[in-house]
Amino acid sequence: MSAFFSADSKRIFSVAQNGTLLLWKWTPNRSEEADKVIKFQEFKMGKRLKVGQDKPNAYAVTDDDVELMTELEREAATGRFLLEKRSRF
């Protein structure tokens, strides 16, 4: 498998061993539906592991951390890549 980024880092082209080309497109914000799915997955994982929602050792991002991030890192923290096209060769 191989993956390539576009020059502006807004698209990813990934090629699987079976010849399938996947084109991923950057979206700046996550949809409400995607947030619900992520929260549900976290709930299921917490339920299976029998842990509470509180994570006492979780790292909280500070303003100093954000200042050290590149523009791409700041943008990546707020959005995601969605599958735009699938082609088989």
C-alpha positions as CSV (number, residue, x, y, z in Angstrom):
1,M,0.0,0.0,0.0
2,S,1.1,3.5,-0.8
3,A,-0.2,7.0,0.1
4,F,0.6,10.3,-1.4
5,F,-0.5,13.9,-0.4
6,S,-1.4,16.6,-2.8
7,A,0.8,19.7,-2.8
8,D,-1.7,21.6,-0.6
9,S,-2.2,18.6,1.8
10,K,-6.0,18.8,1.2
11,R,-6.2,15.4,-0.5
12,I,-4.6,12.0,0.1
13,F,-4.3,9.4,-2.7
14,S,-3.9,5.8,-1.3
15,V,-3.3,2.7,-3.4
16,A,-4.0,-0.7,-2.0
17,Q,-2.3,-4.0,-3.0
18,N,-5.3,-5.1,-4.9
19,G,-5.2,-2.0,-7.1
20,T,-7.9,0.1,-5.5
21,L,-7.3,3.8,-5.5
22,L,-8.9,5.8,-2.7
23,L,-9.1,9.6,-2.9
24,W,-9.6,11.3,0.5
25,K,-10.7,14.9,0.7
26,W,-10.0,17.2,3.7
27,T,-13.1,18.7,5.4
28,P,-12.4,21.6,7.8
29,N,-15.0,20.5,10.5
30,R,-16.5,17.3,11.6
31,S,-20.2,16.8,11.0
32,E,-22.6,16.4,13.9
33,E,-23.2,12.8,12.9
34,A,-19.5,12.0,12.9
35,D,-19.1,13.5,16.4
36,K,-22.0,11.3,17.6
37,V,-20.3,8.2,16.1
38,I,-17.0,9.1,17.8
39,K,-18.7,9.7,21.2
40,F,-20.6,6.4,20.9
41,Q,-17.4,4.5,20.1
42,E,-15.8,6.0,23.2
43,F,-18.8,5.0,25.2
44,K,-18.7,1.4,24.0
45,M,-15.0,1.2,24.6
46,G,-15.4,2.6,28.2
47,K,-18.2,0.2,28.8
48,R,-16.2,-2.8,27.6
49,L,-13.2,-1.7,29.7
50,K,-15.4,-0.9,32.7
51,V,-13.9,2.6,33.2
52,G,-15.7,5.9,33.7
53,Q,-15.8,8.8,31.4
54,D,-13.3,10.7,33.4
55,K,-9.7,10.1,32.4
56,P,-7.5,11.5,35.2
57,N,-4.2,11.0,33.3
58,A,-5.5,12.5,30.0
59,Y,-3.3,15.2,28.6
60,A,-5.0,18.6,28.2
61,V,-3.7,20.8,25.4
62,T,-2.5,24.2,26.6
63,D,-2.2,27.5,24.8
64,D,1.6,27.0,24.8
65,D,1.1,23.7,22.9
66,V,-1.1,25.4,20.3
67,E,1.5,28.2,19.8
68,L,4.1,25.5,18.9
69,M,1.8,23.8,16.4
70,T,2.2,24.5,12.7
71,E,-0.8,25.9,10.7
72,L,-1.4,22.4,9.3
73,E,-1.4,20.8,12.8
74,R,-3.9,23.4,14.0
75,E,-6.1,22.8,11.1
76,A,-5.8,19.1,11.3
77,A,-7.0,19.1,14.9
78,T,-10.4,20.5,13.9
79,G,-11.3,18.5,10.8
80,R,-10.9,15.2,9.1
81,F,-10.4,13.4,5.8
82,L,-13.5,11.9,4.1
83,L,-13.5,9.3,1.3
84,E,-14.3,11.2,-1.9
85,K,-13.8,8.6,-4.6
86,R,-12.9,4.9,-4.9
87,S,-11.6,3.5,-8.2
88,R,-10.4,-0.1,-9.0
89,F,-7.8,-0.7,-11.6
